[in-house]
Amino acid sequence: MTKTQSKCNLKLKREIAKVGMSASLGILTLSAFMLKNKSARKAHVAAGIALIGFSYWHHKLYQSNKKERTVVQNAAPRIKTIKAITR
């Protein structure tokens, strides 16, 4: 798999995770109004679990490798110093 294909694949996975989170949140919200119904209660619980799963997957898709995180962490003190100087 080439670099371009893996980036497209990652974008597709991110989009699927976002759509899944939106759909499960919508079902969760709508089923909350009908909790007296037994099937709606089951749908509510299932949608809640799906939302947690999609949220975790979404979070993991946006995690970068260790090198990139180190660069960002090293940049943070410099940003604070620049903000302190400009005040």
DSSP file (Angstrom, degrees, kcal/mol; ACC not computed):
  #  RESIDUE AA STRUCTURE BP1 BP2  ACC     N-H-->O    O-->H-N    N-H-->O    O-->H-N    TCO  KAPPA ALPHA  PHI   PSI    X-CA   Y-CA   Z-CA
    1    1 A M              0   0    0      0, 0.0     2,-0.0     0, 0.0     0, 0.0   0.000 360.0 360.0 360.0 131.8    0.0    0.0    0.0
    2    2 A T     >  -     0   0    0      1,-0.1     4,-2.2     4,-0.0     5,-0.2  -0.282 360.0-105.5 -81.5 170.5    1.4    3.4   -1.0
    3    3 A K  H  > S+     0   0    0      1,-0.2     4,-2.0     2,-0.2     5,-0.1   0.882 120.6  51.5 -63.5 -38.9    1.5    6.4    1.3
    4    4 A T  H  > S+     0   0    0      1,-0.2     4,-2.3     2,-0.2    -1,-0.2   0.902 109.7  49.3 -65.4 -41.5   -1.3    8.1   -0.7
    5    5 A Q  H  > S+     0   0    0      1,-0.2     4,-2.5     2,-0.2    -2,-0.2   0.895 110.3  50.5 -65.5 -39.2   -3.5    5.0   -0.4
    6    6 A S  H  X S+     0   0    0     -4,-2.2     4,-2.4     2,-0.2    -1,-0.2   0.874 110.2  50.2 -68.5 -34.9   -2.9    4.8    3.4
    7    7 A K  H  X S+     0   0    0     -4,-2.0     4,-2.5     2,-0.2    -2,-0.2   0.914 112.4  46.8 -66.5 -41.6   -3.8    8.5    3.8
    8    8 A C  H  X S+     0   0    0     -4,-2.3     4,-2.3     2,-0.2    -2,-0.2   0.900 112.4  50.7 -63.8 -40.3   -7.0    8.0    1.8
    9    9 A N  H  X S+     0   0    0     -4,-2.5     4,-2.3     2,-0.2    -2,-0.2   0.902 110.6  48.7 -64.0 -41.6   -7.7    4.9    3.9
   10   10 A L  H  X S+     0   0    0     -4,-2.4     4,-2.4     2,-0.2    -2,-0.2   0.904 110.7  50.6 -65.5 -41.7   -7.1    6.9    7.1
   11   11 A K  H  X S+     0   0    0     -4,-2.5     4,-2.3     2,-0.2    -2,-0.2   0.901 110.6  50.0 -61.7 -40.8   -9.4    9.7    6.0
   12   12 A L  H  X S+     0   0    0     -4,-2.3     4,-2.5     2,-0.2    -2,-0.2   0.916 110.6  48.9 -64.3 -43.6  -12.1    7.2    5.1
   13   13 A K  H  X S+     0   0    0     -4,-2.3     4,-2.3     2,-0.2    -2,-0.2   0.902 111.2  50.4 -62.8 -40.9  -11.8    5.5    8.6
   14   14 A R  H  X S+     0   0    0     -4,-2.4     4,-2.2     2,-0.2    -1,-0.2   0.909 111.1  48.6 -63.5 -41.4  -12.0    8.9   10.2
   15   15 A E  H  X S+     0   0    0     -4,-2.3     4,-2.5     2,-0.2    -2,-0.2   0.903 110.7  50.3 -65.6 -41.1  -15.1    9.8    8.2
   16   16 A I  H  X S+     0   0    0     -4,-2.5     4,-2.6     1,-0.2    -1,-0.2   0.901 110.0  51.1 -63.3 -40.7  -16.8    6.5    9.1
   17   17 A A  H  X S+     0   0    0     -4,-2.3     4,-2.3     2,-0.2    -2,-0.2   0.906 111.1  48.0 -63.6 -41.4  -16.0    7.1   12.8
   18   18 A K  H  X S+     0   0    0     -4,-2.2     4,-2.4     2,-0.2    -2,-0.2   0.920 113.1  47.1 -65.8 -43.7  -17.6   10.5   12.7
   19   19 A V  H  X S+     0   0    0     -4,-2.5     4,-2.8     1,-0.2     5,-0.2   0.906 112.2  51.0 -64.6 -40.9  -20.7    9.3   10.9
   20   20 A G  H  X S+     0   0    0     -4,-2.6     4,-2.5    -5,-0.2     5,-0.2   0.898 110.2  48.8 -63.2 -41.1  -21.0    6.4   13.3
   21   21 A M  H  X S+     0   0    0     -4,-2.3     4,-2.2     2,-0.2    -2,-0.2   0.919 113.1  47.9 -64.3 -42.5  -20.7    8.8   16.3
   22   22 A S  H  X S+     0   0    0     -4,-2.4     4,-2.3     2,-0.2    -2,-0.2   0.923 113.5  46.8 -64.3 -44.5  -23.3   11.1   14.8
   23   23 A A  H  X S+     0   0    0     -4,-2.8     4,-2.5     1,-0.2     5,-0.2   0.930 113.9  46.6 -64.9 -45.5  -25.7    8.3   14.0
   24   24 A S  H  X S+     0   0    0     -4,-2.5     4,-2.3     1,-0.2    -1,-0.2   0.866 112.1  51.4 -68.0 -33.7  -25.4    6.6   17.4
   25   25 A L  H  X S+     0   0    0     -4,-2.2     4,-2.4    -5,-0.2    -1,-0.2   0.895 110.1  50.0 -67.2 -38.8  -25.8   10.0   19.2
   26   26 A G  H  X S+     0   0    0     -4,-2.3     4,-2.7     2,-0.2     5,-0.2   0.928 112.9  45.3 -63.5 -45.2  -29.0   10.6   17.1
   27   27 A I  H  X S+     0   0    0     -4,-2.5     4,-2.6     1,-0.2     5,-0.2   0.898 112.2  52.9 -64.5 -40.1  -30.4    7.2   18.0
   28   28 A L  H  X S+     0   0    0     -4,-2.3     4,-0.9    -5,-0.2    -2,-0.2   0.912 112.2  45.0 -61.5 -43.1  -29.4    7.8   21.7
   29   29 A T  H  X S+     0   0    0     -4,-2.4     4,-0.6     2,-0.2     3,-0.4   0.935 115.6  45.4 -67.1 -47.5  -31.2   11.1   21.8
   30   30 A L  H >< S+     0   0    0     -4,-2.7     3,-0.9     1,-0.2     4,-0.3   0.888 111.9  51.1 -66.3 -38.3  -34.4    9.9   20.0
   31   31 A S  H >< S+     0   0    0     -4,-2.6     3,-1.1     1,-0.2    -1,-0.2   0.721  96.2  71.3 -73.0 -18.5  -34.6    6.8   22.1
   32   32 A A  H >< S+     0   0    0     -4,-0.9     3,-0.7    -3,-0.4    -1,-0.2   0.798  93.8  55.8 -65.8 -26.9  -34.3    8.8   25.3
   33   33 A F  T << S+     0   0    0     -3,-0.9    -1,-0.2    -4,-0.6    -2,-0.2   0.625 111.1  44.0 -78.7 -12.8  -37.8   10.2   24.7
   34   34 A M  T X   +     0   0    0     -3,-1.1     3,-1.5    -4,-0.3     6,-0.2  -0.135  66.7 133.6-123.5  37.9  -39.3    6.7   24.5
   35   35 A L  T <   +     0   0    0     -3,-0.7     6,-0.1     1,-0.3    -1,-0.1   0.638  63.9  69.9 -69.1 -13.1  -37.6    4.9   27.5
   36   36 A K  T 3  S+     0   0    0     -3,-0.2     2,-0.4     4,-0.1    -1,-0.3   0.770  84.0  83.7 -72.7 -24.1  -40.9    3.4   28.7
   37   37 A N  S <> S-     0   0    0     -3,-1.5     4,-1.9     1,-0.1     5,-0.1  -0.655  79.0-141.1 -80.4 132.6  -40.9    1.2   25.6
   38   38 A K  H  > S+     0   0    0     -2,-0.4     4,-1.8     1,-0.2    -1,-0.1   0.887 100.4  47.4 -64.8 -41.0  -38.8   -2.0   26.1
   39   39 A S  H  > S+     0   0    0      1,-0.2     4,-2.2     2,-0.2    -1,-0.2   0.858 110.8  52.4 -70.6 -33.7  -37.4   -2.0   22.6
   40   40 A A  H  > S+     0   0    0     -6,-0.2     4,-2.2     2,-0.2    -1,-0.2   0.859 106.9  53.6 -67.8 -34.7  -36.5    1.7   22.8
   41   41 A R  H  X S+     0   0    0     -4,-1.9     4,-2.1     2,-0.2    -2,-0.2   0.908 109.6  47.2 -65.3 -41.6  -34.7    1.0   26.1
   42   42 A K  H  X S+     0   0    0     -4,-1.8     4,-2.5     1,-0.2    -2,-0.2   0.897 112.4  49.8 -65.8 -40.0  -32.6   -1.7   24.4
   43   43 A A  H  X S+     0   0    0     -4,-2.2     4,-2.6     2,-0.2    -2,-0.2   0.874 108.8  53.8 -64.6 -36.8  -31.9    0.6   21.5
   44   44 A H  H  X S+     0   0    0     -4,-2.2     4,-1.9     2,-0.2    -2,-0.2   0.922 111.2  44.0 -63.7 -45.4  -30.9    3.3   23.9
   45   45 A V  H  X S+     0   0    0     -4,-2.1     4,-2.2     2,-0.2    -2,-0.2   0.919 114.8  49.2 -66.4 -43.6  -28.4    1.1   25.7
   46   46 A A  H  X S+     0   0    0     -4,-2.5     4,-2.5     1,-0.2    -2,-0.2   0.900 111.1  49.7 -63.6 -41.0  -27.0   -0.3   22.4
   47   47 A A  H  X S+     0   0    0     -4,-2.6     4,-2.4     2,-0.2    -1,-0.2   0.869 109.3  52.6 -66.3 -36.3  -26.6    3.3   21.0
   48   48 A G  H  X S+     0   0    0     -4,-1.9     4,-2.0     2,-0.2    -2,-0.2   0.915 111.2  45.8 -64.2 -43.2  -24.8    4.4   24.1
   49   49 A I  H  X S+     0   0    0     -4,-2.2     4,-2.3     2,-0.2    -2,-0.2   0.902 112.9  50.7 -66.1 -40.8  -22.3    1.5   23.8
   50   50 A A  H  X S+     0   0    0     -4,-2.5     4,-3.1     2,-0.2     5,-0.3   0.896 108.1  53.1 -63.4 -39.9  -21.9    2.2   20.1
   51   51 A L  H  X S+     0   0    0     -4,-2.4     4,-2.4     1,-0.2    -1,-0.2   0.911 109.4  48.2 -62.5 -42.3  -21.2    5.9   20.9
   52   52 A I  H  X S+     0   0    0     -4,-2.0     4,-2.2     2,-0.2    -1,-0.2   0.922 113.7  47.7 -63.0 -43.6  -18.5    4.9   23.3
   53   53 A G  H  X S+     0   0    0     -4,-2.3     4,-2.4     2,-0.2    -2,-0.2   0.926 113.6  45.6 -64.4 -45.9  -17.0    2.5   20.8
   54   54 A F  H  X S+     0   0    0     -4,-3.1     4,-2.8     1,-0.2    -1,-0.2   0.877 112.1  52.8 -65.6 -36.6  -17.0    5.0   17.9
   55   55 A S  H  X S+     0   0    0     -4,-2.4     4,-2.4    -5,-0.3    -2,-0.2   0.918 110.6  46.5 -64.6 -42.9  -15.6    7.7   20.2
   56   56 A Y  H  X S+     0   0    0     -4,-2.2     4,-2.4     2,-0.2    -2,-0.2   0.920 113.7  48.5 -64.4 -43.6  -12.7    5.5   21.3
   57   57 A W  H  X S+     0   0    0     -4,-2.4     4,-1.9     2,-0.2    -2,-0.2   0.917 111.2  50.6 -62.6 -43.5  -12.0    4.5   17.6
   58   58 A H  H  X S+     0   0    0     -4,-2.8     4,-1.0     1,-0.2    -1,-0.2   0.908 110.5  50.0 -59.6 -43.6  -12.2    8.2   16.6
   59   59 A H  H >< S+     0   0    0     -4,-2.4     3,-0.6     1,-0.2     4,-0.3   0.920 110.7  48.7 -61.8 -45.2   -9.7    9.1   19.3
   60   60 A K  H >< S+     0   0    0     -4,-2.4     3,-0.9     1,-0.2    -1,-0.2   0.816 105.1  59.0 -67.5 -30.5   -7.3    6.3   18.3
   61   61 A L  H 3< S+     0   0    0     -4,-1.9    -1,-0.2     1,-0.2    -2,-0.2   0.776 106.0  49.1 -69.9 -24.7   -7.5    7.4   14.6
   62   62 A Y  T << S+     0   0    0     -4,-1.0     2,-0.4    -3,-0.6    -1,-0.2   0.401  84.4 109.4 -95.8   2.8   -6.2   10.8   15.5
   63   63 A Q    <   -     0   0    0     -3,-0.9     2,-0.1    -4,-0.3    -3,-0.0  -0.654  57.9-152.4 -77.4 130.6   -3.3    9.6   17.6
   64   64 A S        -     0   0    0     -2,-0.4    -2,-0.1     1,-0.2    -1,-0.0  -0.437  26.6 -83.7 -95.8 174.5    0.0   10.3   15.9
   65   65 A N     >  -     0   0    0     -2,-0.1     4,-1.6     1,-0.1     3,-0.2  -0.236  46.6 -98.7 -74.6 172.0    3.2    8.4   16.3
   66   66 A K  H  > S+     0   0    0      1,-0.2     4,-2.0     2,-0.2     5,-0.2   0.829 118.1  58.0 -64.5 -35.5    5.6    9.1   19.1
   67   67 A K  H  > S+     0   0    0      1,-0.2     4,-1.8     2,-0.2    -1,-0.2   0.932 107.1  47.0 -60.9 -47.1    8.0   11.3   17.1
   68   68 A E  H  > S+     0   0    0      1,-0.2     4,-1.9    -3,-0.2    -1,-0.2   0.876 110.8  51.9 -65.0 -37.9    5.2   13.8   16.1
   69   69 A R  H  X S+     0   0    0     -4,-1.6     4,-2.5     1,-0.2    -1,-0.2   0.885 107.2  53.6 -65.8 -37.6    4.0   14.0   19.7
   70   70 A T  H  X S+     0   0    0     -4,-2.0     4,-2.4     2,-0.2    -2,-0.2   0.903 106.9  51.4 -63.6 -41.4    7.5   14.8   20.9
   71   71 A V  H  X S+     0   0    0     -4,-1.8     4,-1.3     2,-0.2    -1,-0.2   0.922 112.1  46.3 -61.4 -44.4    7.8   17.6   18.5
   72   72 A V  H  X S+     0   0    0     -4,-1.9     4,-1.2     1,-0.2    -2,-0.2   0.905 112.2  50.4 -66.1 -41.5    4.5   19.1   19.7
   73   73 A Q  H  < S+     0   0    0     -4,-2.5     3,-0.3     1,-0.2    -1,-0.2   0.875 109.6  51.0 -65.7 -36.5    5.4   18.7   23.3
   74   74 A N  H  X S+     0   0    0     -4,-2.4     4,-0.5     1,-0.2    -1,-0.2   0.785 107.9  53.8 -70.1 -26.7    8.8   20.4   22.8
   75   75 A A  H  X S+     0   0    0     -4,-1.3     4,-1.8    -5,-0.2     3,-0.2   0.751  91.4  76.1 -78.2 -24.6    7.1   23.3   21.1
   76   76 A A  H  X S+     0   0    0     -4,-1.2     4,-2.0    -3,-0.3     5,-0.2   0.892  91.5  50.0 -59.8 -45.8    4.7   24.0   24.0
   77   77 A P  H  > S+     0   0    0      0, 0.0     4,-2.1     0, 0.0    -1,-0.2   0.878 109.6  53.1 -61.9 -34.8    7.2   25.7   26.4
   78   78 A R  H  X S+     0   0    0     -4,-0.5     4,-2.5    -3,-0.2    -2,-0.2   0.894 107.0  51.5 -65.6 -39.1    8.3   28.0   23.6
   79   79 A I  H  X S+     0   0    0     -4,-1.8     4,-2.4     2,-0.2    -1,-0.2   0.918 109.8  49.4 -64.6 -42.8    4.7   29.0   22.9
   80   80 A K  H  X S+     0   0    0     -4,-2.0     4,-2.1     1,-0.2    -1,-0.2   0.900 110.9  50.5 -62.1 -40.3    4.2   29.8   26.6
   81   81 A T  H  X S+     0   0    0     -4,-2.1     4,-2.0     2,-0.2    -2,-0.2   0.914 110.1  49.5 -64.7 -42.7    7.5   31.9   26.6
   82   82 A I  H  X S+     0   0    0     -4,-2.5     4,-2.0     1,-0.2    -2,-0.2   0.908 110.8  49.9 -63.2 -41.9    6.3   33.9   23.6
   83   83 A K  H  X S+     0   0    0     -4,-2.4     4,-0.8     1,-0.2    -1,-0.2   0.892 110.2  50.7 -63.5 -39.1    3.0   34.6   25.1
   84   84 A A  H  < S+     0   0    0     -4,-2.1     3,-0.3     1,-0.2    -1,-0.2   0.868 110.5  49.5 -67.3 -36.3    4.7   35.8   28.4
   85   85 A I  H  < S+     0   0    0     -4,-2.0    -1,-0.2     1,-0.2    -2,-0.2   0.878 109.0  51.8 -70.0 -38.2    7.0   38.1   26.4
   86   86 A T  H  <        0   0    0     -4,-2.0    -1,-0.2     1,-0.2    -2,-0.2   0.647 360.0 360.0 -77.0 -13.7    4.1   39.7   24.4
   87   87 A R     <        0   0    0     -4,-0.8    -1,-0.2    -3,-0.3    -2,-0.1   0.477 360.0 360.0 -77.7 360.0    2.0   40.5   27.5
